[in-house]
Structure formats: C-alpha cells, structure tokens
Amino acid sequence: MSKLRVYEYAKNNSLESKTVINALKEMNVSVSNHMSTISDDVQKKLDQKLKKKNEPANKQTSQRNRPKQNNNRGGRNQRNKKR
C-alpha cells in the first residue's frame, strides 16, 4: 500500500468521503477535505474502526427493512402513455 486520498479510500470501501473524514477526525488524524492523503498505518487503523462500526449495522439490515425502489422514471413519454 501507499498513500491514498480520502475519496479513493471511501470509493474502495463503498463509503462516503464525509464518513471517512469524520472517522479520521475521531481518531485525531488531521484531514481537511476529501483530497487529503492517508498513510498505510492510518488506513489499517481506519479499516479496523470502520469494520467495527459496520458489523452490527450489517446484521440488522434485511430485505424487509429496505425501502421499495421506484423504477418509474416519470419521463415525458411515460406521462403521455398514461393519458
């Protein structure tokens, strides 16, 4: 591993940059924005911290708790078809 930007770390772990920045600030790592770089040891510590946070959330999530997706795009053609 090498230095990685916050937004790259977030993208690789399917997270929002804001979530990563907040976690880093809780760890007393100075970051100013999504373009800040994080070192290998910070990445490892961040992995441990975020995995602990996400484990209970993953157990609670089920198919029934997910919101229903709306596949209706509502474009002009669909409005005309309904008439």
C-alpha positions as CSV (number, residue, x, y, z in Angstrom):
1,M,0.0,0.0,0.0
2,S,1.0,3.6,-0.4
3,K,-0.5,6.9,0.4
4,L,-4.1,7.1,-0.6
5,R,-6.5,10.0,-0.9
6,V,-9.6,10.0,1.4
7,Y,-12.0,9.9,-1.5
8,E,-10.2,6.9,-3.1
9,Y,-10.3,5.1,0.3
10,A,-14.0,5.8,0.5
11,K,-14.7,4.7,-3.0
12,N,-12.8,1.4,-2.5
13,N,-14.8,0.7,0.7
14,S,-18.2,1.8,-0.6
15,L,-18.4,4.7,1.8
16,E,-19.0,8.4,1.6
17,S,-15.9,10.7,1.9
18,K,-17.7,12.5,4.7
19,T,-18.0,9.3,6.7
20,V,-14.3,8.6,6.3
21,I,-13.3,12.2,7.2
22,N,-15.5,12.0,10.4
23,A,-13.9,8.7,11.4
24,L,-10.4,10.2,10.8
25,K,-11.2,13.2,13.0
26,E,-12.4,10.9,15.8
27,M,-9.0,9.2,15.5
28,N,-7.3,12.6,15.9
29,V,-5.9,12.4,12.3
30,S,-5.7,15.8,10.7
31,V,-7.6,15.9,7.4
32,S,-9.0,19.0,5.8
33,N,-11.0,17.5,2.9
34,H,-11.6,14.6,0.6
35,M,-8.3,15.3,-1.2
36,S,-6.2,14.8,1.9
37,T,-3.8,11.8,1.9
38,I,-3.7,9.0,4.5
39,S,-0.7,6.7,5.1
40,D,-0.7,2.9,5.3
41,D,-0.8,2.7,9.1
42,V,-3.8,5.1,9.2
43,Q,-5.5,3.1,6.5
44,K,-5.2,-0.1,8.6
45,K,-6.5,1.7,11.8
46,L,-9.3,3.1,9.7
47,D,-10.2,-0.4,8.4
48,Q,-10.4,-1.7,11.9
49,K,-12.5,1.2,13.2
50,L,-15.0,1.2,10.3
51,K,-15.4,-2.6,10.3
52,K,-16.4,-2.5,13.9
53,K,-18.9,0.2,13.2
54,N,-20.4,-1.6,10.2
55,E,-20.7,-5.1,11.6
56,P,-23.8,-4.5,13.8
57,A,-25.4,-2.5,11.1
58,N,-25.0,-5.3,8.6
59,K,-26.7,-7.8,10.9
60,Q,-29.7,-5.6,11.3
61,T,-30.3,-4.9,7.6
62,S,-32.7,-7.3,5.9
63,Q,-34.8,-7.3,2.8
64,R,-37.9,-6.2,4.7
65,N,-36.2,-3.1,6.1
66,R,-35.1,-1.8,2.7
67,P,-37.2,0.9,1.1
68,K,-39.0,0.0,-2.0
69,Q,-37.3,1.2,-5.2
70,N,-39.3,3.4,-7.5
71,N,-38.5,2.3,-11.0
72,N,-40.9,4.8,-12.6
73,R,-38.6,7.4,-14.1
74,G,-41.5,9.8,-14.8
75,G,-40.2,11.0,-18.1
76,R,-42.3,12.8,-20.7
77,N,-43.1,9.6,-22.7
78,Q,-44.5,7.8,-19.6
79,R,-46.7,10.7,-18.8
80,N,-48.2,10.7,-22.3
81,K,-48.8,6.9,-22.2
82,K,-50.9,7.2,-19.1
83,R,-53.4,9.6,-20.8
